[in-house]
Amino acid sequence: MSRFKYSVGPWNVHEGADSFGPSVRKTIEFGRKIETFKKIGIDAIQFHDDDAVPELNDLTNEQIIARAKEVRSLLSNNGLAAEFVAPRLWMDGHTIDGGFTSNSEKDREFAMYRAYRSIDIANTLGCDKIVLWLAREGTLCYESKDPVLAVHRLVEAINKMLEYDKNIKILIEPKPNEPIDRNVCPTMGHVMAVSAASSDPSRVGGLLESAHAILAGLDPASEIAFGLAMKKLWSVHLNDQNGMRFDQDKSFAVENLRQGFNQIKVLVENNYGSNGEFVGLDVKAMRTQKDEACYEHIKNSIKIANMLTEKAERYDYKYQQKCVEERNYEALEMYVMELLMGVK
């Protein structure tokens, strides 16, 4: 049995199109994805606002709530929960120059409209978490935005969300770049600063994605640890990344096994999940995978995470302490490598 409860988003099973090529797999209907997710060991679903309610810009508030209720019934019938809702601002024409930090007042108003609807959808789905992936909240041309004003606008938007709903929690998912060059909130340290500047820091925390930390040149386990130390790591997205290139969302720990182990180890050591937190898997199928194998990356990520959890749970802390006292870090590193390679 898994120590952690796992979540995944419907976008993690996709058609395989990328920036340089078309789709290679058939579209799978949302309800079928939900049924399969439950069968392979998923406990909760991550949502963008328009995953739960497609084309919501064209619907009334009443219609949005009605559609969200249908999704909640679908989840309930399959024994699944909703983990969070995230406003998808980066795919709309109103957000070419960003949403919350756009130079256009009308576009900033649109971003707030989507944020408020995301809160309404979350309440209807029975979850209290709103995730902000600040995809275009930054610049392609540095001089195009006032960098100080951009931060103030982000904090102002968060404060409006906190005021709109007194129970909602906001999780900022930091990423340094892509699709823009410079994000206004690139690391967990920035998340903590924005939280502290908000009107209610107790309701603003972070979601750390492994690949995003790697893109920032940082170690994901250390970013996770920082969030844990501040008591503000409210979700994680485990995946992997081959270097500082585009966001690959590879299966967890397939590129950096020891780095993956240390992410699991710090979560285990700090009883992550004891307050209901989920381990999110933001992983995507390789483009070469055929239709019948398009869920394998999720299955593999769960299997690897569970195997690394088992190793973390039998980690020899007495031997670690001995090595630390003797300042024999070579021996400690060898112990970890032997543990990961199945010798220990």
Sequence and secondary structure as in RCSB ss.txt:
>XXXX:A:sequence
MSRFKYSVGPWNVHEGADSFGPSVRKTIEFGRKIETFKKIGIDAIQFHDDDAVPELNDLTNEQIIARAKEVRSLL
SNNGLAAEFVAPRLWMDGHTIDGGFTSNSEKDREFAMYRAYRSIDIANTLGCDKIVLWLAREGTLCYESKDPVLA
VHRLVEAINKMLEYDKNIKILIEPKPNEPIDRNVCPTMGHVMAVSAASSDPSRVGGLLESAHAILAGLDPASEIA
FGLAMKKLWSVHLNDQNGMRFDQDKSFAVENLRQGFNQIKVLVENNYGSNGEFVGLDVKAMRTQKDEACYEHIKN
SIKIANMLTEKAERYDYKYQQKCVEERNYEALEMYVMELLMGVK
>XXXX:A:secstr
  SS EEE GGGS    BTTB   S    HHHHHHHHHHTT  EEEEEHHHHSTTGGGS HHHHHHHHHHHHHHH
HHTT EEEEEE   TTSGGGTT STT S HHHHHHHHHHHHHHHHHHHHHT  EEEEE TTSEESSGGGS HHHH
HHHHHHHHHHHHHH SS EEEEE  S SSSSEESS SHHHHHHHHHHSS GGGEEEEEEHHHHHHTT  HHHHHH
HHHHTT EEEEEE B SSSSS   BSTTSS HHHHHHHHHHHHHTTTTTTS  EEE     TT  GGGTTHHHHH
HHHHHHHHHHHHHT  HHHHHHHHHHT HHHHHHHHHHHHTT  
